[in-house]
């Protein structure tokens, strides 16, 4: 039984490692864009169009979106970093222009609490299933056996 438990524990640990690894890989960025045009496109996707509802500057064809894309292009060609470009746009148009969620405060809780609850939920299910498995089934009582025998005899006659 001890060998079986350790094998099961190893399987659960492997599943946990694969799950956590996939979460880490899924959250990692693809890396920095290689060309200035790639950087402009990536930055444009992270900036909201001030006049469009729910569109990024990269998706919008509004006049202000075209101006912002040209401004991003000028700044990238001038050698500004992505952070400098984003900071300049936020100072010009306000905090609402940034489409990237911040990782701190309430937004951080919104992203982490569901994951923590899911982990606790799986742990609780594991504990419940393990407890159910450990419960030994009782045999039939003497009165149950006598009742079954009585019913069998009644059918046979």
GITA-V389854 format. One record per residue. N is the residue number from 0. RES is the residue in one small letter. SS is DSSP state (H for helix, E for strand, C for the rest). PHI is phi as a letter, one per 40 degrees, with the letter a starting at -180 (999 if undefined). PSI is psi in degrees with one decimal (* if undefined). Layout:
BEGIN
n: {N & N}
res: {RES & RES}
ss: {SS & SS}
phi: {PHI & PHI}
psi: {PSI & PSI}
END
This chain:
BEGIN
n: {0 & 1 & 2 & 3 & 4 & 5 & 6 & 7 & 8 & 9 & 10 & 11 & 12 & 13 & 14 & 15 & 16 & 17 & 18 & 19 & 20 & 21 & 22 & 23 & 24 & 25 & 26 & 27 & 28 & 29 & 30 & 31 & 32 & 33 & 34 & 35 & 36 & 37 & 38 & 39 & 40 & 41 & 42 & 43 & 44 & 45 & 46 & 47 & 48 & 49 & 50 & 51 & 52 & 53 & 54 & 55 & 56 & 57 & 58 & 59 & 60 & 61 & 62 & 63 & 64 & 65 & 66 & 67 & 68 & 69 & 70 & 71 & 72 & 73 & 74 & 75 & 76 & 77 & 78 & 79 & 80 & 81 & 82 & 83 & 84 & 85 & 86 & 87 & 88 & 89 & 90 & 91 & 92 & 93 & 94 & 95 & 96 & 97 & 98 & 99 & 100 & 101 & 102 & 103 & 104 & 105 & 106 & 107 & 108 & 109 & 110 & 111 & 112 & 113 & 114 & 115 & 116 & 117 & 118 & 119 & 120 & 121 & 122 & 123 & 124 & 125 & 126 & 127 & 128 & 129 & 130 & 131 & 132 & 133 & 134 & 135 & 136 & 137 & 138 & 139 & 140 & 141 & 142 & 143 & 144 & 145 & 146 & 147 & 148 & 149 & 150 & 151 & 152 & 153 & 154 & 155 & 156}
res: {x & x & x & x & x & x & x & x & x & x & x & x & x & x & x & x & x & x & x & x & x & x & x & x & x & x & x & x & x & x & x & x & x & x & x & x & x & x & x & x & x & x & x & x & x & x & x & x & x & x & x & x & x & x & x & x & x & x & x & x & x & x & x & x & x & x & x & x & x & x & x & x & x & x & x & x & x & x & x & x & x & x & x & x & x & x & x & x & x & x & x & x & x & x & x & x & x & x & x & x & x & x & x & x & x & x & x & x & x & x & x & x & x & x & x & x & x & x & x & x & x & x & x & x & x & x & x & x & x & x & x & x & x & x & x & x & x & x & x & x & x & x & x & x & x & x & x & x & x & x & x & x & x & x & x & x & x}
ss: {C & H & H & H & H & H & H & H & H & H & H & H & H & H & H & H & H & H & H & H & H & H & H & H & H & H & H & C & C & C & C & C & C & C & C & H & H & H & H & H & H & H & H & H & H & C & E & E & C & C & C & C & C & C & C & E & C & C & C & C & C & C & H & H & H & H & H & H & H & H & H & H & H & H & H & H & H & C & C & C & C & H & H & H & H & H & H & H & H & H & H & H & H & C & H & H & H & E & C & C & C & C & C & C & H & H & H & H & H & H & H & H & H & H & H & H & H & H & H & H & H & H & H & H & H & H & H & H & H & H & H & H & H & H & C & C & C & C & C & C & C & H & H & H & H & H & H & H & H & H & H & H & H & H & H & H & C}
phi: {999 & c & c & c & c & c & c & c & c & c & c & c & c & c & c & c & c & c & c & c & c & c & c & c & c & c & c & c & c & c & h & c & c & c & b & c & c & c & c & c & c & c & c & c & c & c & b & c & c & c & b & c & c & g & b & c & c & c & c & c & b & c & d & c & c & c & c & c & c & c & c & c & c & c & c & c & c & c & h & c & c & c & c & c & c & c & c & c & c & c & c & c & b & h & c & c & c & c & c & c & c & c & c & b & g & c & c & c & c & c & c & c & c & c & c & c & c & c & c & c & c & c & c & c & c & c & c & c & c & c & c & c & c & c & c & c & c & c & c & c & c & c & c & c & c & c & c & c & c & c & c & c & c & c & c & c & c}
psi: {-36.4 & -38.3 & -37.0 & -41.0 & -43.7 & -32.1 & -42.5 & -42.2 & -39.2 & -40.7 & -44.1 & -40.4 & -39.9 & -43.7 & -41.5 & -43.2 & -41.8 & -42.3 & -46.6 & -39.0 & -41.9 & -35.4 & -41.5 & -45.1 & -38.6 & -28.5 & -10.6 & 141.8 & 160.1 & -8.2 & 169.9 & 144.2 & 149.5 & -38.6 & 166.7 & -38.3 & -38.3 & -41.2 & -42.1 & -43.6 & -45.8 & -42.9 & -38.0 & -31.3 & -21.2 & 2.4 & 129.6 & 142.9 & 126.7 & -27.3 & -16.1 & 147.6 & 108.0 & 14.2 & 148.2 & 169.5 & -31.7 & -30.7 & -26.0 & 148.4 & 16.3 & 155.3 & -43.9 & -35.1 & -39.6 & -39.4 & -41.0 & -40.0 & -40.7 & -39.5 & -43.6 & -43.9 & -44.6 & -44.2 & -41.1 & -43.5 & -28.5 & -9.7 & 9.1 & 147.3 & 166.9 & -40.3 & -39.7 & -41.4 & -46.9 & -42.5 & -40.2 & -40.6 & -39.0 & -39.7 & -29.2 & -38.4 & -8.2 & 166.2 & -27.9 & -10.9 & -19.6 & 117.2 & -11.4 & 128.6 & 141.6 & 157.5 & 4.2 & 171.6 & -141.2 & -36.4 & -39.6 & -39.1 & -39.6 & -33.2 & -30.6 & -32.5 & -45.3 & -37.0 & -43.8 & -43.3 & -38.2 & -41.5 & -45.0 & -37.1 & -44.8 & -38.2 & -41.2 & -42.8 & -41.8 & -44.1 & -41.1 & -46.7 & -37.4 & -40.3 & -42.3 & -39.1 & -30.3 & -13.6 & 125.4 & 136.1 & 134.7 & 150.3 & 173.3 & 142.8 & 166.8 & -37.1 & -34.5 & -43.2 & -42.8 & -39.5 & -42.0 & -43.1 & -41.1 & -42.2 & -35.8 & -43.6 & -37.1 & -34.2 & -35.4 & -28.2 & *}
END
